[in-house]
Amino acid sequence: MGGVELFLAGVAALAVLSVVVKTRAGVRRAQAAAEIARVGTSPVSLIGRVLGMVVVIAGAQWLVVTHSPNRTLVCVVFGVPALVTAYTLTKAMTVTEIRSSSRGRGRR
């Protein structure tokens, strides 16, 4: 094997090693992100986000209908749909369960 072939083989080996290291680092980052997402989905956290969405939706509706003669009726009429919508959207956009294969367990 000549010097050029040996040099190219070394460069190829370094490239393969680099790809393997980057792939493993990416897997670790993905696992860490999944763990963070799993921790943030407790029922209390979900209720807090639902109530936050209710405040945003009802607040926007309140800005549209600021001069209504019966404010209690406006709050009921707009608050109930906002509560249902906020719950549905928050539940749909929240990861509630992460399933992992049994292959990766025990290696840490």
mmCIF file of the C-alpha atoms, coordinates in Angstrom:
data_MODEL
# 
_entry.id   MODEL 
# 
loop_
_atom_site.group_PDB 
_atom_site.id 
_atom_site.type_symbol 
_atom_site.label_atom_id 
_atom_site.label_alt_id 
_atom_site.label_comp_id 
_atom_site.label_asym_id 
_atom_site.label_entity_id 
_atom_site.label_seq_id 
_atom_site.pdbx_PDB_ins_code 
_atom_site.Cartn_x 
_atom_site.Cartn_y 
_atom_site.Cartn_z 
_atom_site.occupancy 
_atom_site.B_iso_or_equiv 
_atom_site.pdbx_formal_charge 
_atom_site.auth_seq_id 
_atom_site.auth_comp_id 
_atom_site.auth_asym_id 
_atom_site.auth_atom_id 
_atom_site.pdbx_PDB_model_num 
ATOM 1   C CA . MET A 1 1   ? 0.000   0.000  0.000  1.00 0.00 ? 1   MET A CA 1 
ATOM 2   C CA . GLY A 1 2   ? 1.385   3.371  -0.993 1.00 0.00 ? 2   GLY A CA 1 
ATOM 3   C CA . GLY A 1 3   ? 1.472   6.513  1.097  1.00 0.00 ? 3   GLY A CA 1 
ATOM 4   C CA . VAL A 1 4   ? -1.571  8.079  -0.607 1.00 0.00 ? 4   VAL A CA 1 
ATOM 5   C CA . GLU A 1 5   ? -3.734  5.000  -0.068 1.00 0.00 ? 5   GLU A CA 1 
ATOM 6   C CA . LEU A 1 6   ? -2.677  4.803  3.581  1.00 0.00 ? 6   LEU A CA 1 
ATOM 7   C CA . PHE A 1 7   ? -3.482  8.507  4.064  1.00 0.00 ? 7   PHE A CA 1 
ATOM 8   C CA . LEU A 1 8   ? -6.923  8.115  2.419  1.00 0.00 ? 8   LEU A CA 1 
ATOM 9   C CA . ALA A 1 9   ? -7.667  5.042  4.546  1.00 0.00 ? 9   ALA A CA 1 
ATOM 10  C CA . GLY A 1 10  ? -6.800  7.041  7.674  1.00 0.00 ? 10  GLY A CA 1 
ATOM 11  C CA . VAL A 1 11  ? -9.045  9.926  6.614  1.00 0.00 ? 11  VAL A CA 1 
ATOM 12  C CA . ALA A 1 12  ? -11.898 7.483  5.911  1.00 0.00 ? 12  ALA A CA 1 
ATOM 13  C CA . ALA A 1 13  ? -11.417 5.850  9.325  1.00 0.00 ? 13  ALA A CA 1 
ATOM 14  C CA . LEU A 1 14  ? -11.525 9.248  11.044 1.00 0.00 ? 14  LEU A CA 1 
ATOM 15  C CA . ALA A 1 15  ? -14.672 10.171 9.125  1.00 0.00 ? 15  ALA A CA 1 
ATOM 16  C CA . VAL A 1 16  ? -16.414 6.951  10.190 1.00 0.00 ? 16  VAL A CA 1 
ATOM 17  C CA . LEU A 1 17  ? -15.321 7.460  13.799 1.00 0.00 ? 17  LEU A CA 1 
ATOM 18  C CA . SER A 1 18  ? -16.624 11.034 13.714 1.00 0.00 ? 18  SER A CA 1 
ATOM 19  C CA . VAL A 1 19  ? -20.029 9.918  12.424 1.00 0.00 ? 19  VAL A CA 1 
ATOM 20  C CA . VAL A 1 20  ? -20.296 7.236  15.131 1.00 0.00 ? 20  VAL A CA 1 
ATOM 21  C CA . VAL A 1 21  ? -19.413 9.685  17.914 1.00 0.00 ? 21  VAL A CA 1 
ATOM 22  C CA . LYS A 1 22  ? -21.870 12.313 16.633 1.00 0.00 ? 22  LYS A CA 1 
ATOM 23  C CA . THR A 1 23  ? -24.641 9.716  16.330 1.00 0.00 ? 23  THR A CA 1 
ATOM 24  C CA . ARG A 1 24  ? -24.153 8.560  19.908 1.00 0.00 ? 24  ARG A CA 1 
ATOM 25  C CA . ALA A 1 25  ? -24.136 12.150 21.175 1.00 0.00 ? 25  ALA A CA 1 
ATOM 26  C CA . GLY A 1 26  ? -27.364 12.812 19.276 1.00 0.00 ? 26  GLY A CA 1 
ATOM 27  C CA . VAL A 1 27  ? -28.993 9.757  20.824 1.00 0.00 ? 27  VAL A CA 1 
ATOM 28  C CA . ARG A 1 28  ? -28.011 10.933 24.306 1.00 0.00 ? 28  ARG A CA 1 
ATOM 29  C CA . ARG A 1 29  ? -29.433 14.403 23.620 1.00 0.00 ? 29  ARG A CA 1 
ATOM 30  C CA . ALA A 1 30  ? -32.676 12.866 22.331 1.00 0.00 ? 30  ALA A CA 1 
ATOM 31  C CA . GLN A 1 31  ? -32.977 10.679 25.422 1.00 0.00 ? 31  GLN A CA 1 
ATOM 32  C CA . ALA A 1 32  ? -32.394 13.688 27.677 1.00 0.00 ? 32  ALA A CA 1 
ATOM 33  C CA . ALA A 1 33  ? -35.053 15.691 25.809 1.00 0.00 ? 33  ALA A CA 1 
ATOM 34  C CA . ALA A 1 34  ? -37.508 12.794 26.095 1.00 0.00 ? 34  ALA A CA 1 
ATOM 35  C CA . GLU A 1 35  ? -36.889 12.579 29.836 1.00 0.00 ? 35  GLU A CA 1 
ATOM 36  C CA . ILE A 1 36  ? -37.488 16.320 30.240 1.00 0.00 ? 36  ILE A CA 1 
ATOM 37  C CA . ALA A 1 37  ? -40.722 16.034 28.252 1.00 0.00 ? 37  ALA A CA 1 
ATOM 38  C CA . ARG A 1 38  ? -41.859 13.092 30.365 1.00 0.00 ? 38  ARG A CA 1 
ATOM 39  C CA . VAL A 1 39  ? -41.207 14.914 33.638 1.00 0.00 ? 39  VAL A CA 1 
ATOM 40  C CA . GLY A 1 40  ? -43.155 17.981 32.480 1.00 0.00 ? 40  GLY A CA 1 
ATOM 41  C CA . THR A 1 41  ? -46.415 16.097 31.909 1.00 0.00 ? 41  THR A CA 1 
ATOM 42  C CA . SER A 1 42  ? -47.698 15.662 35.433 1.00 0.00 ? 42  SER A CA 1 
ATOM 43  C CA . PRO A 1 43  ? -51.429 16.281 35.950 1.00 0.00 ? 43  PRO A CA 1 
ATOM 44  C CA . VAL A 1 44  ? -50.721 19.460 37.931 1.00 0.00 ? 44  VAL A CA 1 
ATOM 45  C CA . SER A 1 45  ? -48.557 20.782 35.095 1.00 0.00 ? 45  SER A CA 1 
ATOM 46  C CA . LEU A 1 46  ? -51.288 19.957 32.569 1.00 0.00 ? 46  LEU A CA 1 
ATOM 47  C CA . ILE A 1 47  ? -53.948 21.748 34.629 1.00 0.00 ? 47  ILE A CA 1 
ATOM 48  C CA . GLY A 1 48  ? -51.703 24.809 34.916 1.00 0.00 ? 48  GLY A CA 1 
ATOM 49  C CA . ARG A 1 49  ? -51.196 24.945 31.161 1.00 0.00 ? 49  ARG A CA 1 
ATOM 50  C CA . VAL A 1 50  ? -54.925 24.483 30.535 1.00 0.00 ? 50  VAL A CA 1 
ATOM 51  C CA . LEU A 1 51  ? -55.734 27.364 32.868 1.00 0.00 ? 51  LEU A CA 1 
ATOM 52  C CA . GLY A 1 52  ? -53.074 29.490 31.190 1.00 0.00 ? 52  GLY A CA 1 
ATOM 53  C CA . MET A 1 53  ? -54.630 28.830 27.788 1.00 0.00 ? 53  MET A CA 1 
ATOM 54  C CA . VAL A 1 54  ? -58.045 29.693 29.215 1.00 0.00 ? 54  VAL A CA 1 
ATOM 55  C CA . VAL A 1 55  ? -56.732 33.067 30.366 1.00 0.00 ? 55  VAL A CA 1 
ATOM 56  C CA . VAL A 1 56  ? -55.292 33.807 26.916 1.00 0.00 ? 56  VAL A CA 1 
ATOM 57  C CA . ILE A 1 57  ? -58.414 32.763 24.990 1.00 0.00 ? 57  ILE A CA 1 
ATOM 58  C CA . ALA A 1 58  ? -60.877 34.414 27.368 1.00 0.00 ? 58  ALA A CA 1 
ATOM 59  C CA . GLY A 1 59  ? -58.720 37.545 27.473 1.00 0.00 ? 59  GLY A CA 1 
ATOM 60  C CA . ALA A 1 60  ? -58.776 37.830 23.691 1.00 0.00 ? 60  ALA A CA 1 
ATOM 61  C CA . GLN A 1 61  ? -62.535 37.378 23.676 1.00 0.00 ? 61  GLN A CA 1 
ATOM 62  C CA . TRP A 1 62  ? -62.878 40.002 26.393 1.00 0.00 ? 62  TRP A CA 1 
ATOM 63  C CA . LEU A 1 63  ? -60.964 42.492 24.276 1.00 0.00 ? 63  LEU A CA 1 
ATOM 64  C CA . VAL A 1 64  ? -63.444 41.934 21.436 1.00 0.00 ? 64  VAL A CA 1 
ATOM 65  C CA . VAL A 1 65  ? -66.544 42.327 23.618 1.00 0.00 ? 65  VAL A CA 1 
ATOM 66  C CA . THR A 1 66  ? -65.570 45.002 26.134 1.00 0.00 ? 66  THR A CA 1 
ATOM 67  C CA . HIS A 1 67  ? -68.781 46.989 26.007 1.00 0.00 ? 67  HIS A CA 1 
ATOM 68  C CA . SER A 1 68  ? -71.402 44.311 26.628 1.00 0.00 ? 68  SER A CA 1 
ATOM 69  C CA . PRO A 1 69  ? -74.247 45.267 28.960 1.00 0.00 ? 69  PRO A CA 1 
ATOM 70  C CA . ASN A 1 70  ? -74.261 41.917 30.835 1.00 0.00 ? 70  ASN A CA 1 
ATOM 71  C CA . ARG A 1 71  ? -70.678 41.022 31.766 1.00 0.00 ? 71  ARG A CA 1 
ATOM 72  C CA . THR A 1 72  ? -71.614 37.867 33.713 1.00 0.00 ? 72  THR A CA 1 
ATOM 73  C CA . LEU A 1 73  ? -73.334 36.399 30.690 1.00 0.00 ? 73  LEU A CA 1 
ATOM 74  C CA . VAL A 1 74  ? -70.351 37.247 28.479 1.00 0.00 ? 74  VAL A CA 1 
ATOM 75  C CA . CYS A 1 75  ? -67.984 35.544 30.943 1.00 0.00 ? 75  CYS A CA 1 
ATOM 76  C CA . VAL A 1 76  ? -70.085 32.385 31.024 1.00 0.00 ? 76  VAL A CA 1 
ATOM 77  C CA . VAL A 1 77  ? -70.746 32.295 27.295 1.00 0.00 ? 77  VAL A CA 1 
ATOM 78  C CA . PHE A 1 78  ? -67.111 32.830 26.378 1.00 0.00 ? 78  PHE A CA 1 
ATOM 79  C CA . GLY A 1 79  ? -65.419 31.152 29.379 1.00 0.00 ? 79  GLY A CA 1 
ATOM 80  C CA . VAL A 1 80  ? -66.925 27.684 29.008 1.00 0.00 ? 80  VAL A CA 1 
ATOM 81  C CA . PRO A 1 81  ? -65.958 27.239 25.336 1.00 0.00 ? 81  PRO A CA 1 
ATOM 82  C CA . ALA A 1 82  ? -62.529 28.660 26.096 1.00 0.00 ? 82  ALA A CA 1 
ATOM 83  C CA . LEU A 1 83  ? -62.065 26.118 28.884 1.00 0.00 ? 83  LEU A CA 1 
ATOM 84  C CA . VAL A 1 84  ? -63.044 23.203 26.641 1.00 0.00 ? 84  VAL A CA 1 
ATOM 85  C CA . THR A 1 85  ? -60.890 24.437 23.760 1.00 0.00 ? 85  THR A CA 1 
ATOM 86  C CA . ALA A 1 86  ? -57.872 25.084 25.951 1.00 0.00 ? 86  ALA A CA 1 
ATOM 87  C CA . TYR A 1 87  ? -58.087 21.635 27.526 1.00 0.00 ? 87  TYR A CA 1 
ATOM 88  C CA . THR A 1 88  ? -58.417 19.928 24.156 1.00 0.00 ? 88  THR A CA 1 
ATOM 89  C CA . LEU A 1 89  ? -55.555 21.817 22.511 1.00 0.00 ? 89  LEU A CA 1 
ATOM 90  C CA . THR A 1 90  ? -53.221 21.464 25.487 1.00 0.00 ? 90  THR A CA 1 
ATOM 91  C CA . LYS A 1 91  ? -53.902 17.733 25.790 1.00 0.00 ? 91  LYS A CA 1 
ATOM 92  C CA . ALA A 1 92  ? -53.399 17.249 22.042 1.00 0.00 ? 92  ALA A CA 1 
ATOM 93  C CA . MET A 1 93  ? -50.056 19.087 22.002 1.00 0.00 ? 93  MET A CA 1 
ATOM 94  C CA . THR A 1 94  ? -48.599 17.515 25.144 1.00 0.00 ? 94  THR A CA 1 
ATOM 95  C CA . VAL A 1 95  ? -46.519 14.330 25.118 1.00 0.00 ? 95  VAL A CA 1 
ATOM 96  C CA . THR A 1 96  ? -48.031 12.203 27.868 1.00 0.00 ? 96  THR A CA 1 
ATOM 97  C CA . GLU A 1 97  ? -46.134 8.931  27.500 1.00 0.00 ? 97  GLU A CA 1 
ATOM 98  C CA . ILE A 1 98  ? -42.803 7.858  26.108 1.00 0.00 ? 98  ILE A CA 1 
ATOM 99  C CA . ARG A 1 99  ? -42.390 4.172  25.377 1.00 0.00 ? 99  ARG A CA 1 
ATOM 100 C CA . SER A 1 100 ? -38.889 2.810  25.353 1.00 0.00 ? 100 SER A CA 1 
ATOM 101 C CA . SER A 1 101 ? -37.684 -0.551 24.180 1.00 0.00 ? 101 SER A CA 1 
ATOM 102 C CA . SER A 1 102 ? -36.395 -3.046 26.715 1.00 0.00 ? 102 SER A CA 1 
ATOM 103 C CA . ARG A 1 103 ? -33.144 -3.282 24.769 1.00 0.00 ? 103 ARG A CA 1 
ATOM 104 C CA . GLY A 1 104 ? -31.738 -0.028 26.108 1.00 0.00 ? 104 GLY A CA 1 
ATOM 105 C CA . ARG A 1 105 ? -32.513 -0.649 29.777 1.00 0.00 ? 105 ARG A CA 1 
ATOM 106 C CA . GLY A 1 106 ? -29.786 -1.333 32.227 1.00 0.00 ? 106 GLY A CA 1 
ATOM 107 C CA . ARG A 1 107 ? -27.039 0.466  30.307 1.00 0.00 ? 107 ARG A CA 1 
ATOM 108 C CA . ARG A 1 108 ? -26.160 3.734  32.023 1.00 0.00 ? 108 ARG A CA 1 
# 
